[in-house]
Amino acid sequence: MGQKIQAVKGMNDLLPVAQKDFKLTAALWQAFEDVVASWTRSYGYRQIRTPIVEQTGLFVRSIGEETDVIGKEMYTFPDSNDKLSLSLRPEGTASCLRAVVEHNLLYNNPQKLWYMGPMFRRERPQKGRYRQFHQVGVEALGFEGPDVDAELISMSAELWNRLGIRQHLTLEINSLGNKQERAAHRTALVAYLQKHEAILDDDSKRRMHTNPLRVLDTKNPALQPMLKDVPRLIDFLGIESLNHYQTLKEMLDGLNIAYVENPRLVRGLDYYNQTVFEWTTDKLGAQATVCGGGRYNGLIEELGGKSAPSIGFALGIERLLLLVQEFGHLAVNDVPDIYVLHHGVGTSLTAMQQAALLRSAGLNLYVHCGDQTLKAQLRKADNSGAAFALIIGEQEQVNRTITLKNLRTHEQQTVEAESVLQLIQDWKNT
Ligand code: HAM
């Protein structure tokens, strides 16, 4: 026997049943995808699907060389001719914009788009953090805002409502201002950090020069007191940025969406400006951010398109479903309505024919395959979760009848084959 090969660390199988260390099932996932399809449709967003592999340069240019995602976490490999570097996508915004620019979708036409699929980051795996994880992303391209900023945030809140987890999520918002405002703040921030260089950890020392805003993100408790008096970006915002932010907050108030202003919220990707936001929870341990996004007004131009102000967000499906599974509601239906049993010569064919008839009436049937005693088959029917068992034995075969058993009440009745659908309806109605 050959040696077993295991899945790559941090990459999960989705099975029909829960696993010991990964409780999400494929049926729960499918039910979530159905909710996503109707939720995005109800806001007029249309789906886009892009390849999982892109040229590495796309991600470097949009996400930023100094970010952890580009610096440490990408799965990058040369194409066969060695001339091209390719990467598994670490997020969906860059690919979405690449496709929009390539196919000129924004020509006289703003776009509201959504996508869903696997993303890849070589992070240290733990609960809620994986190397292959999945996102649903929503992007509104060609809109100045702040109305669309408010729409997007309320759209995310509506999804939490539909999944029954709104009370477990907190919305944090901030404004990063525009490029010039950020540059002025950066100068002041670096000067402040240099004054405190002696107490900075290695990570913060490095970031002070490469990406000083990210120092504000540090979880190091020793640095928190120093961060209290750090120059605040909000104090560097001009009138236009402040108005944008103020109007967004008023609209959120008007939509009854509670938020916490977090002046240190900066996000881990470099393309953001103006509005940024995150939804966090205290129910998932360290991996608290379920959804994050913001404005990226210059990115489309950066990727060779005509400038178009834009905003979007992405949610992590695994984190969200871990929350839904424990605290929310999502109807999962992967059990058959009817389990079909058969016993005796020629009965398996009759069972399949009968099942085909009932399927065309919209029922879901699991037909037993193979030879087993009726008792063993009934045990399987009970374990299947089906409400009814349909039994075709030799007697039934000869008489062109069917025995229907209600697996909940154990009531059993033999009727003519033509009447079985009616009997099922009657029993369902009682
Ligand atoms: P992000 O914050 O990097 O943003 O990722 C969005 C969400 O993906 C996170 O809030 C988290 O729930 C989930 N996520 C990220 N990394 C992992 C991981 N290793 N394991 C499990 N879940 C993870 C973006 O990706 C932006 N593209 C969002 C965006 C769209 N901004 C504008 N438009």
Boltz pocket constraint, residues with backbone or C-beta under 6 A from the ligand:
constraints:
  - pocket:
      binder: B
      contacts: [[A, 90], [A, 91], [A, 92], [A, 93], [A, 121], [A, 123], [A, 128], [A, 129], [A, 130], [A, 131], [A, 132], [A, 133], [A, 134], [A, 135], [A, 137], [A, 138], [A, 139], [A, 268], [A, 269], [A, 289], [A, 290], [A, 291], [A, 292], [A, 293], [A, 294], [A, 311], [A, 312], [A, 313], [A, 314], [A, 315], [A, 316], [A, 317], [A, 318], [A, 319]]
      max_distance: 6.0
